[in-house]
Amino acid sequence: MNTRTIAAALTLNALTACGNIDLTTGSAPPALTALGERTTSRAMTGPSNNLQISGTAVFDVSGSTCPDHPAGYDGFMDYPPLLLSGSLEGCWYTEIDTFKVTPSGIYLEAGREVFVGSLNGGPSGVFTTTYKFEGKYDPDVFTGPEVFGRCQHPLVAGSGTGGFAGATGRVDFKDIVADGSYIYRGHIRIR
């Protein structure tokens, strides 16, 4: 068994997680309310296009919603795709680049990801991220359950297409270890 297979098997329930994030939008008023409703009818131009996002994610283990992988991202299947709902609606695919396991139960992982879907019901598109995951297992990664996990996903500048053309920002995930789901939040700016 290769290291990629081992890493995927060890962290299937801990793909993503997020910590806190600064959701400041500068001096402009927020473009969305806490319920995701637009607070203004003006077009998304200027400072108000920095949108706060949030939602949930679960693995699409049945493969019934997310296709195998998007065209051009053949290696992005180290985990089953995540099915996102909330501000982002669509499928999230992962490619592990590196990982590290410590004797004390810490698991660190870094890689690349691609999201295919939409933002707040807008036009479909694609963006890519890099990511870093940190998780704690007790007593260790190989024999114990996950205690916590989180990860940070900065969008790769220039990677957006369609509804995400010109997108920048960051998405953070937090593992909900009790049920194996995830919550995400962050911000995306559409230029």
N, C-alpha and C positions, 0 to 999 in steps of 0.2 A: 504494500500500500504506500503511495507516495505522500509527501508532506501536505500537498494541497487537499488530498482526500481526507487525511487525518484532521487537518484544520477545519474543513467543512463539517465533518462528523462531530467534532468537539463543540462547535459553536452554532449549530443549526438553530438552537433556541436562543442564541445570543447575537444574531447578526447585527442588530443596531440598537442604539440607545443614545439618549441625549441628556446633556446637562442644561444649565441655564444659558441664556443667550441675551445679549443686549438687543432689544427690539426697537431701539430709537429710530425715528424717522426724520430726525432733524427738526427744522422749524415748520415744516409743512404739516397740515392737518392729516390725520390718518385717512387712508383711502377706503378702509373697510371698518365697520363696527365690529364689536366682539363676536357678533353672530355672522360675520362674513358678508354683511350687506353694504353696498356702496353708500358712502356718505355724501357724495357729490355726483352730479351728472356730467361733469366735465370729462373730457378725454384723459386717458392716462398719459399725461405728458408732464415734464418737469418733476419737481421733488415729490409729488403725491403718488408716483408710481412705485414707491418702495412699500410693498405689501407685506403685512404680517401674515404668517400662515400657521396653520395647526391642523392636526387630524390624527388618525390612527392607521395602523398597518398590521396585516397578518400575512403569513406565508400562504401563497397559492399552491399548496401541496398537491391538489388534485389536477392542477394544470388546466382547469376549465375556463379560467378567465384570462390569464396571461399566456401569450404564446411562448414558445421555447426561448427565443431571444430576438431582439431587433436586428435587422440587417446591418452588417458591419461590426457587430459586437459578439462574435462567435464565442469568445472565452468568458463571457459574462454570465456563467451558469454555475458558479461555485456553490450557490444556495438556490433553493427554489425561489422564484420571483416573489417579491413582496407586493401585495395588493394594497394600495393606498386609497383612503377615502378622507374627505374633509376638503381643505383648500386645494390640495393636490389630488386628482383622481386619475389613477392609472397604475402602471406596473414599474417596479424598481428592480434592476438586475445588478449583480455584484461579481467582481473579479478580485480575488485575493492576490495581493502582490507579496506581502510578507506577514509573518506572525511570530510571536514569541510566547513561550510558556515559562512561568517561574515556579519553583518548588512551593511557594507560599499560596498558590492558587490564582495568580494574576495571569490573565490572557490579554495580549496586545495584538492588534491586527491592523494592517493598513492595506489600502487598495484603491480601486476605481469602480465607479458605478454609472449606470445610465438610467434615466427616468423617461418613460414614454407615456404621455397623457396630457392633462390640461390643468390650468390654474383657474379656480373659481368658475368653472363652466365655460371658459373661453376657448379659443381655438387650440386644437391639439398641436403638440410639438415634442421635442426631445431636448434634454440637457444632460451633461455629464458632471460628475463630481469626483473628487478624491475623498478619502475618508480615513479616519483613525478611530478604532474601537478600543475601549478599555473595559474589562470585565473581571469580576472576582468570583471565584468558585470555592466552596468549602467542603472538604479540606483541600482539594486540589482540582485542577481542570479535568483530570481523567476519571475521578471517582465521585466528585461531589456536585451538588446542584449549584446553579448560578445564584449568587447573592445579590449582585447588581451588575448593570451594564449600561454603557452610554457611548455614543459616538457623534462625531462632528463631520459634516459633509459640506465643505465649501464648493460652490458651483465653479466649474472651469470656465473662465472668461472666454467668450467666443464660441462655446460649444453649442449654444442654443439654436434650435431651428423651429420653424413654424411659430406657434404661440409663445415660444421661449426665445425667439431671436433677440440677441442682445442682453439676455438675462444674466444677472450676477446675484450673489447672495449666499446664504448658508441655510442648511437644514440640519437640525439636531434631533436625534432619536434617543429615547429612553426605553429600556426594556421593562416591561411589566412582567416580572418573573413569576407571579402567581398564576398567570394564564397563558404565557408565551406570546402575548401580543406586544405592540409597541405604540408609543405616542410620539408624535413629531411636532416641532414648532420651529420657527425661524423667520426669515424674510427673503423675499425675492424682489429684485428691482428689474423692471422691464424698461429698456431704453427706447 
